[in-house]
Amino acid sequence: MKTLTAYTLRLGDNCLILSQRLGAWCGHAPELEIDLALANIGLDLLGQARNFLSYATELEGAGDEDTLAFGRDERQFRNLLLVEQPNGNFADTLVRQYFIDAWHVALFTRLTLSRDQQLAAIAAKAIKEARYHLRFSRGWLERLGNGTDVSAQKMQQAVNNLWRFTAELFDADEIDIALSDAGIAVHPAQLRAQWEEEVFAGLREATLTTPEEAAYRTGGKKGLHTEHLGPMLAEMQYLQRAYPGQQW
């Protein structure tokens, strides 16, 4: 697989898998306003996924975004481990969203300067949405962290549980290095300072504690996923797998 295709696929997979997770909240969120907000964020991410995956198929010269979304097996997905983690309770979903929103804002801001015009254009559209997503997730982070004893406890537990997946956000491999050297991609290490500035400040405002160094988990970009991705894909891909090639 071409280097640029592989990089674009990673970005699309992150958005696609997180969108699917958020879609599962429809009709189950704590209140109607949150239900609608999570659904809208999920739709934003789905649109971003379509843009990235469509570009990947254009680069590869075969298939379309549906082929990539519904025709690949678990080991062929290249998303970060963080986005595939279960929804859990609302605190788990919110902290997962906050971590990835802070990362997306840092990433898309820099990706707008890519020498690849298509990537830059996709990022320019996505950054507007990502900033809204971050305002939403940080607002709820602070509200619940400074809320009741129960809400604060659940938020802290979510932070503690998900922290081990954050190191992968800044983990670079040969694809990241080659494309960043060419001015096309963003080196993940360049995102750490902005992400930490946002996240550490957000946690402080929410009176939540930053966890100590943890046994970090990586491997998503190599297709090595947690036990949670397979069952999610089985549900997401069921209709297309059961009736392949059907058109609405």
VENLINVEN-V770885 format. One line per field, one symbol per residue. ss: DSSP state (H for helix, E for strand, C for the rest). phi: phi as a letter, one per 30 degrees, with the letter a starting at -180 (. if undefined). burial: 1 if it has 16 or more other ideal C-beta (glycine too) atoms within 10 Angstrom, else 0. A space follows every 50 residues. Layout:
# VENLINVEN-V770885
ss: ???
phi: ???
burial: ???
This chain:
# VENLINVEN-V770885
ss: CCHHHHHHHHHHHHHHHHHHHHHCCCCCCCCHHHHHHHHHHHHHHHHHHH HHHHHHHHHHCCCCHHHHHHHCCHHHCCCCCHHHCCCCCHHHHHHHHHHH HHHHHHHHHHHCCCCCHHHHHHHHHHHHHHHHHHHHHHHHHHHHHCCCHH HHHHHHHHHHHHHHHCHHHHCCCHHHHHHHHCCCCCCHHHHHHHHHHHHH HHHHHCCCCCCCCCCCCCCHHHCCCCHHHHHHHHHHCHHHHHCCCCCC
phi: .ddddddddedddedddddddddddeibddadddeddddddddedddddd ddddddddddiaibddeddcccdedcdbdddedcdddhcddddddedddd ddddddddedddcdddddddddddddddddddedddddddeddddcdddd ddddddddeddcedcdddecdcbddeddddddicccdeddddddddeddd ddddddhccdddecddcbkedciccddddeeddeddceddddbdidbd
burial: 00111111111111111111111110001000010011101101111111 11111110110000100110010000111111111001011111111111 11111111111101010110011001101100110111011101100000 11011101111111111111000011001100011101001101100110 011001010000000001011000100010011001000000000000
